[in-house]
């Protein structure tokens, strides 16, 4: 699970940089139309992926390994691409960009559901952790 942690945290750092650069651009141009995309890059791309990375670093013993793998991949794909597809959609509103935005948001939603499944149904997750 440490491999998942490493990649989730590394990719979240890239999104932190993208979010900071986009925020600087927004502030410099005083064009606030991209604020929703900027916020989603930071919250979904940076904070959420980083939190998932910390989760997999702390909880190394996971029984539902296939669910964890699906969670990581759907979070990386959905969490990484949804904010970017949102930015593209806001710049070019058409059917293709809307469908891309909906698809990536749906993938992100699957990742969130899989995380909840892990937290509630993985019997190995909290085994031997009396303080949690």
C-alpha positions in Angstrom: 0.0 0.0 0.0 3.0 2.3 0.4 3.3 2.4 -3.4 -0.2 3.8 -3.6 0.7 6.3 -1.0 3.8 7.4 -2.8 2.0 8.0 -6.1 -1.1 9.6 -4.6 1.1 12.1 -2.7 3.4 12.8 -5.6 0.6 13.5 -8.0 -1.2 15.7 -5.4 2.0 17.8 -5.2 1.8 18.4 -8.9 -1.8 19.5 -8.5 -0.8 21.8 -5.7 1.7 23.5 -8.1 -1.0 23.7 -10.9 -3.5 25.2 -8.4 -1.0 27.8 -7.2 0.0 28.8 -10.7 -3.6 29.0 -11.8 -4.4 31.1 -8.7 -1.6 33.4 -9.4 -2.8 33.8 -13.0 -6.4 34.5 -11.8 -5.2 37.1 -9.3 -2.8 38.7 -11.8 -5.4 39.0 -14.5 -8.2 39.8 -12.1 -10.4 37.4 -14.1 -12.3 35.3 -11.6 -14.1 33.1 -14.0 -11.7 30.2 -13.4 -12.1 30.3 -9.5 -14.3 27.1 -9.5 -11.7 25.2 -11.5 -8.9 26.5 -9.3 -10.8 25.5 -6.1 -11.4 22.0 -7.5 -7.8 21.5 -8.5 -6.7 22.4 -5.0 -9.5 20.5 -3.1 -9.8 17.4 -5.3 -6.4 17.3 -7.0 -4.3 18.3 -4.1 -6.0 17.8 -0.7 -8.1 14.7 -1.5 -5.4 12.8 -3.3 -2.9 13.7 -0.5 -5.4 12.6 2.2 -5.8 9.2 0.3 -2.0 9.0 0.2 -1.7 9.5 3.9 -4.5 6.9 4.4 -2.6 4.2 2.5 0.6 5.1 4.3 -1.0 4.7 7.8 -3.1 1.7 6.9 -0.6 -0.7 5.3 -2.7 -3.8 5.9 -5.8 -3.8 3.7 -7.7 -7.0 3.1 -9.8 -5.7 0.2 -6.8 -5.2 -2.1 -8.8 -5.2 -5.4 -11.1 -2.5 -4.0 -8.1 -0.5 -2.9 -6.5 -0.7 -6.3 -9.8 0.4 -8.0 -10.1 3.2 -5.5 -6.6 4.4 -6.2 -6.9 4.3 -9.9 -10.4 5.9 -10.0 -9.2 8.6 -7.6 -6.1 9.3 -9.7 -8.1 9.4 -13.0 -11.2 11.1 -11.7 -9.5 13.4 -9.1 -6.8 14.3 -11.6 -8.9 14.9 -14.7 -12.2 16.2 -13.3 -10.8 19.6 -12.3 -9.1 19.9 -15.6 -12.2 18.9 -17.6 -14.1 21.4 -15.5 -11.7 24.2 -16.6 -12.0 23.1 -20.3 -15.8 23.0 -20.0 -16.0 26.5 -18.6 -13.8 27.8 -21.4 -15.6 25.9 -24.3 -19.1 24.9 -23.4 -20.1 22.3 -25.8 -21.4 18.7 -25.8 -18.0 17.1 -25.9 -16.6 19.1 -23.0 -19.7 18.6 -21.0 -19.6 14.8 -21.5 -15.9 14.7 -20.6 -16.7 16.7 -17.4 -19.6 14.4 -16.5 -17.5 11.2 -17.2 -14.5 12.3 -15.1 -16.8 13.5 -12.3 -18.5 10.1 -12.4 -15.1 8.3 -12.1 -14.3 10.5 -9.1 -17.6 9.6 -7.5 -16.8 5.9 -8.0 -13.5 6.5 -6.2 -15.3 8.2 -3.3 -17.7 5.3 -3.0 -14.9 2.7 -3.1 -13.1 4.6 -0.3 -16.3 4.4 1.8 -16.6 0.7 1.1 -13.0 0.2 2.3 -13.6 2.2 5.5 -16.8 0.4 6.4 -16.3 -3.2 5.1 -12.6 -4.0 5.2 -12.2 -6.2 8.3 -8.4 -6.0 8.3 -8.3 -2.2 8.2 -8.7 -1.5 11.9 -7.6 -4.8 13.2 -5.2 -4.4 16.1 -5.6 -0.6 16.2 -7.2 0.0 19.5 -6.7 3.8 19.5 -8.6 4.4 16.3 
